[in-house]
Amino acid sequence: MSIETDIKQKKFRSPFQKLALNLVYTTKWLEYKQLESFKEHDITPQQYNVLRILRGQQGNPIKVSDITERMLDKSSNTSRLVDKLLAKNLAKRTSCESDRRAVDVVITEEGLELLNVLDPFIEDWENRFNIISEAEAEQISALLDKLRENED
């Protein structure tokens, strides 16, 4: 389907407007498809992102402020997300050796187990992109990076 068909709009002010609307529409479509996998495991995409970051630490603690810097959704309330993961026993707090005011977070075995369950779903989700070549994927990614370069 084309963006014209999906949003039932035949004309656009410019190719840039069409691109902007297509990016927003496609982002929401991808988020919805990903959300389907997370719902049955009682986890949000933002919570998954925190768990993904924690797993990447390979057991090393990380400050909540450092998690915030790595989040895909910069508007997320990372402290609240971490609290929800703590309540689900998917993460745990540890005292920060270098800064007593800061809180470190590590992933628990339950968190790692959940990610292991979710990994095949995420792989299937990522496989939607197999309809384009690796070169096209690199090109699209580079163009998206270029769009964000002028961020003020």
N, C-alpha and C positions, 0 to 999 in steps of 0.2 A: 504494500500500500504506500501511497505517496502522502506527504504532509497535506497536500491539497484535499485529498480524499478523506483523510483521517479527521481533519478539523473543518471540512466542508467550506473551504475558502479557495476561490479560484484565482484571485489577484492579490498581489502583495505590493506594498509601497516600493520595495526594492529587493534585490537579492539578499541584502543584509537583514532585512526584516524577516524574510522567509527563513534564512539561516537561524536567526535568533529564536523564532517560534519553533523551528524544527529541533533545535538543541533543547529547549525547555520541554517540549512535548516528548522527545525521546528520553530525556533524563527521567521524567515522571513515569514513562512506560517501563524503563529499566528498573526503577525503584519499586514499582508495583510488582513486577515479576520476581524480584529478589524478596520482597516482603512476604510473598506466598510461602517461601521456604522457611522463613523465620517464625511465622505465626504459630505453626504447629509445635514449635519448640519454646514458645513464650519468651521470645527475645526480639528486640527491635534492631533495625539496621545499625543504629548508633551504638547499641550495646555490643553488637557483633564487632563493630569497628574497634571498640575498646578492647575486646577480647583478642582480636587479631593483633593489635599493637602489643598487648601483654604477652601473647605467645611469641611474638618476634623478639622479645627480650630474653628468651631462652632461660627463664627462671630468675633473671636478674630483676631486682626491684626498679620501679620507675616512679617519678613524682607525677602527681596529678597534672601539674602545670606542663610537664613534658608530654603527657598524653594529649592534652589540649592542643599543643602545637602540631601534633601528628594527625589529628582528627580530619576526616574527609569533610564533615559537616562542621564548619567553623562556628556555627551558631549553637552548637550543642552545649548543654550545661554538663560539663565533664564530671564535676563533683557529684551531681545528682545521678548520673549514669553509673559511676563507680559505686555509689550507695546502693543502687538497685542490684548491681552485680554481687555486692557483698551480701545482701539479703538473700540472694539466690545461691549463695555459697560458690559462686563461679570465680570470685576473686577474694583476696584477703589483704588487709592493711598490715604494713610493718613499719616500725619506726625508722626514720631516715637518719642514717649515721652522720651525714655531713651537715644536716640542717634540722635541728630539733623542732622547728616550727612547721616543717614540711612533712607530708605523709607519703610514704612509698606504697605502691600497690604491686602485687604479684598475682599471677593466675593460679588457680587451684587445680587439683587433679580433675574435679568435676567440670571446671571450665575447659580444660584440655580435652576431656571426653566429649563435651558438647561440640567443640570445634571439629573433632574427628568425625562426629556424626554429620555435621553440617558441610564438611569439605566436599563430599560428592555432589551435594546440591549446588554449592558455589561453583564447582567445576562445570556442572551442567549449565548453570547460568552463564558462565564465561564462554562456554562453547557456542552460544548464540552468535558470537562474533566470528566463528569459523567460516561464515559465508564471504568474508573478505580475506584477502591475502595478508601475510605478515607484513609485507611492504606497505600495503594500504593501511593496515593498523598503525604502523609506525608513522606514516604520513598524517593520518587523522590526529594521532596523539601530538605530533609536532605542531600541527595547525592549532589545536586546542591550547597547547602551551603558549603559542604565539599570541593568541587572543588574550591570555591572562598576563602577558608581559607588560602591557600598558596599564595594569591595575594601579590605581592611585590610592 
